[in-house]
Amino acid sequence: MRTRDIFFNHIAQTSLAPAALEIISAKGSRLKDVNGKEYIDLISGISVSALGHNHPEINNAIKKQVDQGLHFMVYGEFILQPQVMLAELLTTILPEKLNCTYFVSSGSEAAEGALKLAKRFTGRTEIISFQNAYHGSTHGALSVAGNEALKNSFRPLLPDVTILPFDSINSLEKISSRTACVIAETIQGEAGAIVPKKSFIQELRNRCTESGALLVLDEIQVGCGRTGKMFAFEHFGIVPDILLLGKSFGGGMPLSAFISSKEIMSSLTVNPSLGHITTFGGHPVSCAAGFAALNIMRREKLLDTIAEKENIFRKYLVHKHIQSITGKGLLLGIEFENENTCKSIINDCIKSGVVTDNFLFAPNKMRIAPPLNISAEDIRLSSEIIMNSIEQIKN
């Protein structure tokens, strides 16, 4: 049986129309399929491969840890050097109050852990989130998603969840002494790369402080440099009580985290003991890769290049059929008139050698989220292919 047949018949499918590219190798910002065709990767595994594919320094860190050992014990029981080194590094680049890290394996796990932590620390039950938010697909994370169509087939979900309009200061009056936490994406991803007003994020921080609710910022997609700052909340001049990291955090390996103060995080340690546990969270190989990736990003001053790369995309992607370009840094959404137009252009781009996609809650927008070290030449070339595809579809 051919590989493609096995994929469709014996691997669980997430949709009726997967891209189904058979990629066998990758390097930098390029992917190569089974037929030897190359593609420019403009989505980097949905913001995972921030330093491109097959980075030699990350690979070496992985190989070194593999030779030393893979799995030793469930998370939190043994002292493992890769975890310790990464946690220490985080304390040097995060604000002082975010000094205690709980490593897990996926973004959904990070969201679940944060929701439990907020309820445990505050003793409250209400959780507030926002329309068109996406925090993962497990039951708790899905409960705070801001898209009803995604949720309806899986009810009943977590009770006492309130969904507010995003970027609406007036709606923040709903935050009260009943609220355990407010969970928000600092910049909304699956809504189509939506950047809120600075005043909204600052008032959100103020309302949480006044009411005693914890502010949870989900930077699983926009953290670790994608917006031009190491953490997107730095653009807004505030600090959350709990920070979620994932995707690119592991340097291409499965790794995520929820991060808070030692005081808040300690509430998960007792009453009950083992109130939150994970088998593979903080896997030594993933932590070694994540440690290498963060160090590379800082040493090479990669963040200093992000604004200019955004400007290059915006310079070349000008067309009468592009309605707008939203987002910040290297998370951009190219808006077309409708979903069918967007999907047709995306399909033509893939045929022409550029891998892109749309957004979960904004199907009329094309996703631009390449490796952060993509070259100016690949930005120019991929933009040219996108523009040609627009002409091809719309003429």
DALIN-V733663 format. One line per field, one symbol per residue. ss: DSSP state (h for helix, s for strand, l for the rest). phi: phi as a letter, one per 30 degrees, with the letter a starting at -180 (. if undefined). A space follows every 50 residues. Layout:
ss: ???
phi: ???
This chain:
ss: llhhhhhhhhllllllllllllsssssslssssllllssssllhhhhlll llsllhhhhhhhhhhhhhllllllllllllhhhhhhhhhhhhhlllllls ssssllhhhhhhhhhhhhhhhhlllsssssllllllllhhhhhllllhhh hhhhllllllsssslllllhhhhhllllssssssslsslllllssllhhh hhhhhhhhhhhllssssslllllllllllllhhhhllllllsssslhhhh lllllssssslhhhhhhhlllllllllllllllhhhhhhhhhhhhhhhhl lhhhhhhhhhhhhhhhlllllllsssssllssssslllhhhhhhhhhhhh hllsslsssllssssssslllllllhhhhhhhhhhhhhhhhhhhl
phi: .dedddedcbceccadbddhdcdcaaaicccbcdcidcbdccbhihiddd ciciddddeddddddeddkcccaeejccdceeddddddddddcceedcbb ccdbcbdedddeddddddddddicbdbcbbeidbbkcdeddddcdcbddd cddbddcediccccddicdedddddbddddaccbdebddddjiccddedd dddeddddddciddcccdceccdhjdcjcebddddcibbddbccbahdec ijcdabacbbdedddddddbhcdidbbadceieeddddddddddddeddd hdddcddddeddedddcbadccdabcjbicbbbcccdadddddddddddd ecjbcbaccecbdccddbbdedcedddddddddddddddedddcc
